[in-house]
């Protein structure tokens, strides 16, 4: 008990000490609290004034930042404005377009200074458009290509490399259709239209300059070279023009700032206008050349018509549809050339018939000029067969005979195709030539010479057109035409034998008076006539253009004369004459020598080419056909 009481007393003592300590701590804390209140009252005014100063400092700092930003912005705008006003440089094109693009975006978002920026955008766009025009002008200048063959001049690759990104940017510029509220859109569109029209003018003038020299060359050469070749040159030149126009269209699609279909068509029409004018003037010069001497330039007209007709579809596509044009210069030119072709057929036949009338006097025995011309004419037709057949079909079957009517047996117009009408025409050419030859041979005062003339000419016709043609003439000759030539050759050969050798044979006919004097007279007459025939064949050569024909005629002449002479000698050998003909003074030469003499009439060599050639002697030099100008 005592221990517990002692512990309780100890605990009470500790509790009192703790209470005393707590009271002292409470007193100290109360004193601290009083002092803190006093401190707070002293610091609060200072805190409030410091907060105001901090806020002011922040405001000042923000204001200074804004001032720096504004100053920097204005310095950038000034630099960009100077860059735009200075204009694009070839090596700074990307930087220039980036500045314009930024300004254009600012205008699109309606910034406070959008009007000023719009003016700068318009000014910069026009500077770029000026650069575009300058580069196009550089690529469309210089010396055009020369030489005999045309070669197109591509747009310079170095300029094209600069133009391509430039055109790509120009196509992004604001236009009324895409940016209706953009202040600069109308001005930019107007400038682009002018630049694109200038593109068409410059490129059109350049390609015309490149083609013009060759067009003049085609016209100049048309008077000096073969007509068929000249017509093909016309076609080649036109083909080159279409190729150039096609290349320019593709280049326009690549370089046109305004790429809408309507703008492309308008610019392309401007570009090809110089080309169509050049084509019209060149074809007009050719047409005048053809009309000035249609007889000479018939095959120029036919060849040109054939070459140009094949390009009609391409012309429609390249020169009309793409440019949205109704004009078709090629079609108009073809109408003019076709009219000349239609005139040429009846005029050629009329001149052949007129040549058959002759001009009086001796006609000789060589080839008539109209015979040579007819052969040359028919030889050239296969080269222009399509054009000739088409023109003849347009003219109408038989209408080339100028009112003589249609031949019997010809098909109706609705049933005639191009091949048939061409065969009808060639038949009329052959027939007219043969009839004119017959007329001239009959007007000769010396029938023997007329017969040689007819045989030489008909044989030349037959050999050149049927036997050994130099071109594909048989393909345009109908069977009646070939039969006509063969029949007249046989008739002419028979007439030749009749006119030259029949008088010889008539002297060898037995008569009632078989006395010595009559027989002597027959021998004398025979050899006198043989001398005349010999002299005639020295002057007039037979079939000089046909070695095979000469050999055949020589053989037939020998068979015609020598056997009759041999029989006559055998019948009259007797007491009145020596049984050895060589010892008879009235028989000037034996049959063997007569045979050799007759074969000598037809001596001559074969031409190196093996083809019939025109003999130099005995040509008719003043026929009406020559005066009419037929000759190729």
ZAMARGU-4260 file (C-alpha; in steps of 0.2 Angstrom, whole numbers, plus 5000, padded with zeros to 4 digits):
<rodrens>
0) 5000/5000/5000 | 5014/5012/5005 | 5022/5009/4988 | 5007/5012/4978 | 5004/5028/4988
5) 5021/5034/4985 | 5019/5031/4966 | 5003/5041/4966 | 5011/5055/4975 | 5025/5055/4962
10) 5012/5055/4948 | 5003/5070/4955 | 5020/5079/4957 | 5024/5076/4938 | 5007/5081/4933
15) 5008/5097/4942 | 5025/5100/4933 | 5017/5096/4916 | 5003/5108/4920 | 5015/5122/4924
20) 5025/5119/4908 | 5009/5119/4897 | 5004/5136/4905 | 5021/5143/4902 | 5020/5137/4883
25) 5003/5144/4881 | 5009/5160/4887 | 5024/5160/4875 | 5013/5156/4860 | 5001/5169/4865
30) 5015/5181/4865 | 5021/5175/4848 | 5004/5177/4840 | 5002/5194/4846 | 5019/5198/4839
35) 5014/5190/4822 | 4998/5200/4821 | 5009/5216/4824 | 5021/5210/4810 | 5007/5206/4798
40) 5000/5223/4800 | 5017/5230/4797 | 5021/5220/4781 | 5004/5220/4772 | 5006/5238/4765
45) 5023/5233/4758 | 5016/5217/4750 | 5002/5226/4742 | 5014/5239/4734 | 5026/5225/4728
50) 5012/5215/4719 | 5007/5231/4709 | 5025/5233/4704 | 5026/5215/4699 | 5011/5216/4688
55) 5017/5232/4680 | 5034/5224/4677 | 5025/5210/4668 | 5015/5222/4657 | 5030/5231/4652
60) 5039/5215/4647 | 5024/5210/4637 | 5023/5227/4628 | 5042/5226/4624 | 5040/5209/4616
65) 5025/5215/4606 | 5035/5230/4600 | 5049/5218/4595 | 5037/5207/4585 | 5029/5221/4576
70) 5046/5229/4572 | 5052/5212/4565 | 5036/5209/4556 | 5037/5226/4547 | 5055/5223/4543
75) 5050/5206/4535 | 5036/5214/4525 | 5047/5227/4519 | 5060/5214/4513 | 5046/5203/4505
80) 5039/5219/4496 | 5056/5223/4490 | 5059/5206/4483 | 5042/5206/4474 | 5045/5223/4467
85) 5062/5218/4461 | 5055/5203/4451 | 5059/5185/4450 | 5077/5179/4447 | 5080/5163/4438
90) 5090/5156/4452 | 5078/5163/4466 | 5061/5157/4458 | 5057/5146/4472 | 5059/5159/4486
95) 5049/5172/4475 | 5035/5160/4473 | 5035/5156/4492 | 5033/5174/4497 | 5019/5176/4485
100) 5011/5161/4492 | 5012/5167/4510 | 5004/5184/4505 | 4991/5175/4495 | 4986/5165/4511
105) 4986/5181/4521 | 4974/5189/4509 | 4963/5174/4509 | 4961/5175/4528 | 4956/5193/4527
110) 4970/5200/4537 | 4970/5219/4541 | 4982/5224/4527 | 4974/5212/4514 | 4972/5226/4501
115) 4990/5230/4501 | 4995/5212/4501 | 4983/5209/4486 | 4991/5223/4476 | 5008/5215/4480
120) 5002/5198/4475 | 4995/5205/4458 | 5012/5214/4455 | 5022/5198/4459 | 5010/5188/4448
125) 5013/5200/4434 | 5032/5199/4436 | 5031/5180/4435 | 5020/5182/4419 | 5033/5193/4412
130) 5047/5181/4415 | 5036/5167/4407 | 5033/5178/4392 | 5052/5181/4391 | 5057/5163/4392
135) 5044/5158/4378 | 5051/5172/4367 | 5069/5165/4370 | 5063/5148/4365 | 5054/5154/4349
140) 5068/5164/4341 | 5084/5160/4332 | 5088/5154/4315 | 5076/5140/4308 | 5084/5124/4302
145) 5091/5123/4284 | 5095/5109/4272 | 5086/5098/4260 | 5075/5089/4273 | 5064/5097/4286
150) 5069/5093/4304 | 5058/5100/4319 | 5066/5111/4332 | 5061/5105/4350 | 5059/5118/4363
155) 5076/5121/4372 | 5077/5109/4387 | 5086/5122/4398 | 5071/5134/4396 | 5059/5121/4398
160) 5066/5116/4415 | 5063/5134/4421 | 5046/5135/4413 | 5038/5120/4420 | 5039/5125/4439
165) 5034/5142/4434 | 5019/5136/4425 | 5014/5125/4439 | 5014/5140/4451 | 5005/5151/4438
170) 4991/5139/4438 | 4988/5141/4457 | 4986/5160/4456 | 4969/5166/4461 | 4956/5169/4447
175) 4938/5175/4448 | 4932/5157/4445 | 4942/5150/4460 | 4944/5165/4471 | 4929/5177/4467
180) 4932/5188/4482 | 4951/5190/4479 | 4955/5208/4475 | 4969/5203/4463 | 4960/5189/4454
185) 4953/5200/4439 | 4970/5208/4436 | 4979/5192/4436 | 4967/5183/4425 | 4969/5197/4412
190) 4988/5196/4413 | 4987/5177/4410 | 4976/5179/4395 | 4987/5191/4387 | 5002/5180/4391
195) 4994/5165/4384 | 4989/5174/4368 | 5007/5180/4366 | 5012/5162/4368 | 5001/5157/4353
200) 5007/5172/4343 | 5026/5169/4346 | 5025/5150/4344 | 5014/5151/4328 | 5026/5164/4321
205) 5041/5153/4325 | 5034/5137/4317 | 5029/5146/4302 | 5046/5153/4300 | 5053/5135/4301
210) 5041/5128/4288 | 5041/5143/4276 | 5058/5140/4268 | 5053/5122/4264 | 5036/5128/4257
215) 5045/5139/4245 | 5057/5125/4240 | 5042/5114/4237 | 5035/5127/4225 | 5051/5131/4216
220) 5056/5112/4214 | 5038/5108/4207 | 5043/5117/4191 | 5060/5108/4189 | 5057/5090/4195
225) 5046/5075/4190 | 5028/5079/4193 | 5024/5064/4203 | 5039/5067/4214 | 5034/5085/4216
230) 5017/5080/4222 | 5024/5069/4235 | 5035/5083/4241 | 5019/5093/4243 | 5012/5079/4254
235) 5028/5077/4264 | 5028/5095/4268 | 5010/5095/4273 | 5014/5080/4284 | 5028/5089/4292
240) 5016/5104/4296 | 5004/5092/4304 | 5018/5084/4314 | 5024/5101/4320 | 5006/5107/4325
245) 5004/5091/4335 | 5020/5094/4344 | 5015/5112/4348 | 4998/5106/4354 | 5007/5094/4367
250) 5019/5108/4372 | 5004/5120/4374 | 4996/5107/4386 | 5012/5107/4396 | 5015/5126/4396
255) 4998/5135/4396 | 4995/5145/4412 | 4976/5144/4409 | 4973/5125/4406 | 4954/5125/4404
260) 4948/5117/4387 | 4941/5133/4381 | 4958/5143/4384 | 4968/5129/4376 | 4957/5129/4360
265) 4958/5148/4359 | 4977/5148/4361 | 4979/5133/4349 | 4969/5142/4336 | 4980/5157/4337
270) 4995/5147/4336 | 4990/5137/4320 | 4983/5153/4311 | 5000/5157/4304 | 5002/5138/4298
275) 4985/5138/4290 | 4989/5155/4281 | 5006/5147/4275 | 4997/5132/4269 | 4984/5142/4260
280) 4997/5153/4251 | 5008/5138/4247 | 4994/5128/4240 | 4988/5143/4230 | 5005/5145/4222
285) 5005/5127/4217 | 4987/5129/4210 | 4992/5144/4200 | 5007/5134/4193 | 4996/5120/4188
290) 4983/5131/4180 | 4996/5140/4171 | 5002/5125/4162 | 4990/5111/4165 | 4996/5100/4151
295) 5013/5099/4159 | 5008/5099/4177 | 4994/5086/4176 | 5004/5073/4186 | 5009/5086/4199
300) 4991/5089/4202 | 4986/5071/4203 | 5001/5067/4214 | 4997/5081/4226 | 4979/5077/4226
305) 4983/5059/4230 | 4995/5064/4244 | 4984/5077/4252 | 4968/5066/4251 | 4976/5053/4263
310) 4979/5067/4276 | 4961/5073/4277 | 4957/5064/4293 | 4972/5069/4302 | 4970/5087/4296
315) 4952/5087/4303 | 4959/5081/4320 | 4974/5092/4322 | 4970/5108/4313 | 4951/5109/4315
320) 4944/5099/4330 | 4957/5103/4342 | 4956/5122/4338 | 4937/5121/4338 | 4937/5128/4320
325) 4925/5126/4306 | 4937/5131/4292 | 4946/5117/4283 | 4960/5124/4272 | 4965/5107/4266
330) 4948/5103/4260 | 4947/5119/4250 | 4964/5116/4243 | 4959/5099/4237 | 4943/5106/4229
335) 4954/5117/4218 | 4967/5104/4214 | 4953/5091/4210 | 4945/5104/4198 | 4962/5105/4188
340) 4963/5086/4188 | 4945/5085/4181 | 4950/5097/4167 | 4966/5088/4162 | 4958/5072/4156
345) 4947/5079/4142 | 4960/5092/4137 | 4973/5078/4135 | 4962/5068/4124 | 4957/5083/4114
350) 4975/5088/4111 | 4979/5070/4105 | 4965/5071/4092 | 4970/5089/4087 | 4988/5082/4085
355) 4981/5069/4072 | 4975/5083/4061 | 4993/5088/4058 | 5000/5104/4050 | 5003/5099/4033
360) 5020/5093/4025 | 5029/5077/4027 | 5027/5069/4044 | 5043/5058/4043 | 5043/5040/4049
365) 5049/5042/4067 | 5039/5042/4083 | 5026/5056/4084 | 5028/5067/4100 | 5010/5063/4105
370) 5014/5045/4104 | 5028/5047/4116 | 5018/5058/4127 | 5003/5046/4127 | 5015/5032/4133
375) 5023/5043/4146 | 5006/5048/4152 | 5000/5030/4154 | 5016/5025/4162 | 5014/5038/4176
380) 4996/5034/4180 | 4999/5019/4191 | 5009/5030/4202 | 4994/5041/4205 | 4981/5027/4201
385) 4970/5031/4216 | 4969/5049/4213 | 4966/5047/4194 | 4952/5034/4197 | 4944/5045/4210
390) 4944/5060/4199 | 4938/5051/4184 | 4924/5044/4194 | 4919/5061/4200 | 4920/5067/4182
395) 4908/5053/4176 | 4911/5038/4165 | 4914/5044/4147 | 4912/5063/4151 | 4931/5066/4147
400) 4926/5064/4129 | 4919/5081/4128 | 4902/5077/4121 | 4906/5062/4111 | 4895/5051/4122
405) 4898/5035/4131 | 4905/5020/4122 | 4894/5005/4118 | 4895/4991/4131 | 4901/5002/4145
410) 4893/4999/4162 | 4880/5011/4169 | 4886/5025/4180 | 4879/5017/4195 | 4888/5001/4192
415) 4905/5008/4187 | 4919/5007/4200 | 4936/5016/4200 | 4945/5002/4192 | 4932/5001/4178
420) 4931/5019/4175 | 4950/5020/4174 | 4951/5006/4161 | 4938/5015/4151 | 4948/5031/4151
425) 4965/5022/4146 | 4955/5013/4132 | 4950/5030/4125 | 4968/5037/4127 | 4975/5022/4117
430) 4961/5023/4104 | 4963/5042/4102 | 4982/5039/4099 | 4979/5025/4087 | 4966/5035/4077
435) 4977/5050/4076 | 4991/5040/4070 | 4980/5032/4057 | 4974/5049/4051 | 4992/5056/4050
440) 4998/5040/4040 | 4984/5042/4028 | 4988/5060/4024 | 5006/5056/4019 | 5009/5059/4001
445) 5020/5043/4000 | 5010/5029/4007 | 5026/5018/4010 | 5033/5031/4022 | 5016/5033/4030
450) 5015/5014/4033 | 5032/5014/4041 | 5027/5029/4052 | 5011/5019/4057 | 5021/5003/4061
455) 5034/5012/4071 | 5022/5021/4082 | 5009/5007/4084 | 5024/4995/4088 | 5031/5008/4101
460) 5014/5009/4109 | 5012/4991/4110 | 5029/4987/4116 | 5029/5001/4129 | 5012/4997/4136
465) 5010/4978/4134 | 5026/4969/4129 | 5040/4977/4139 | 5031/4990/4151 | 5042/5000/4162
470) 5029/5003/4175 | 5013/4993/4180 | 5003/4999/4165 | 4995/4983/4161 | 4985/4984/4177
475) 4976/4999/4171 | 4973/4992/4153 | 4958/4982/4150 | 4957/4967/4138 | 4949/4978/4124
480) 4963/4990/4126 | 4976/4977/4124 | 4967/4969/4109 | 4966/4986/4101 | 4984/4988/4102
485) 4988/4970/4096 | 4975/4971/4082 | 4982/4988/4075 | 5000/4982/4076 | 4995/4967/4065
490) 4986/4979/4053 | 5000/4991/4053 | 5013/4977/4049 | 5002/4971/4036 | 5000/4988/4029
495) 5019/4990/4029 | 5022/4974/4019 | 5008/4979/4007 | 5015/4997/4004 | 5034/4992/4003
500) 5034/4974/3996 | 5018/4971/3987 | 5025/4981/3971 | 5040/4969/3971 | 5028/4954/3972
505) 5017/4961/3958 | 5032/4961/3946 | 5034/4942/3949 | 5017/4937/3944 | 5016/4927/3928
510) 5007/4935/3914 | 5001/4929/3897 | 5015/4936/3888 | 5030/4925/3894 | 5042/4931/3881
515) 5060/4934/3884 | 5057/4953/3884 | 5043/4953/3896 | 5053/4942/3908 | 5068/4953/3906
520) 5057/4968/3910 | 5050/4960/3925 | 5067/4956/3932 | 5072/4974/3928 | 5057/4981/3936
525) 5059/4970/3952 | 5077/4975/3955 | 5073/4993/3952 | 5059/4993/3964 | 5071/4983/3976
530) 5083/4998/3974 | 5069/5010/3979 | 5064/4999/3994 | 5083/4999/3999 | 5084/5018/3998
535) 5068/5020/4007 | 5074/5009/4022 | 5091/5018/4022 | 5081/5035/4025 | 5067/5027/4036
540) 5072/5015/4049 | 5059/5002/4055 | 5056/4998/4073 | 5072/5006/4080 | 5065/5004/4097
545) 5061/4985/4096 | 5075/4973/4091 | 5064/4958/4093 | 5051/4966/4082 | 5064/4970/4069
550) 5070/4952/4069 | 5052/4946/4067 | 5048/4959/4053 | 5065/4954/4044 | 5060/4936/4044
555) 5043/4939/4038 | 5049/4951/4024 | 5061/4938/4018 | 5048/4924/4018 | 5037/4936/4009
560) 5049/4941/3995 | 5063/4928/3993 | 5052/4912/3990 | 5042/4921/3977 | 5058/4927/3968
565) 5065/4909/3969 | 5050/4902/3961 | 5050/4916/3947 | 5068/4912/3943 | 5064/4893/3943
570) 5049/4895/3931 | 5059/4906/3919 | 5075/4897/3918 | 5077/4890/3900 | 5084/4892/3883
575) 5083/4911/3884 | 5093/4913/3900 | 5108/4905/3907 | 5104/4891/3919 | 5115/4899/3932
580) 5106/4915/3938 | 5123/4923/3943 | 5128/4923/3925 | 5112/4932/3919 | 5114/4950/3917
585) 5096/4954/3921 | 5096/4945/3938 | 5107/4958/3948 | 5108/4947/3963 | 5103/4929/3967
590) 5090/4926/3980 | 5103/4923/3994 | 5109/4941/3992 | 5092/4948/3991 | 5088/4939/4007
595) 5104/4947/4015 | 5099/4964/4008 | 5082/4963/4015 | 5088/4958/4032 | 5100/4973/4031
600) 5085/4984/4031 | 5082/4980/4049 | 5100/4980/4056 | 5102/4988/4073 | 5107/4984/4091
605) 5097/4981/4107 | 5097/4995/4120 | 5107/4992/4135 | 5091/4992/4147 | 5082/4980/4136
610) 5067/4992/4136 | 5060/5002/4121 | 5069/5018/4118 | 5064/5033/4108 | 5075/5034/4092
615) 5083/5050/4088 | 5079/5052/4070 | 5063/5055/4060 | 5054/5063/4075 | 5039/5074/4072
620) 5045/5091/4079 | 5030/5102/4076 | 5015/5093/4081 | 5000/5101/4089 | 5002/5091/4104
625) 5020/5097/4107 | 5014/5115/4105 | 5000/5111/4118 | 5014/5107/4130 | 5011/5089/4134
630) 5026/5081/4140 | 5033/5075/4157
</rodrens>
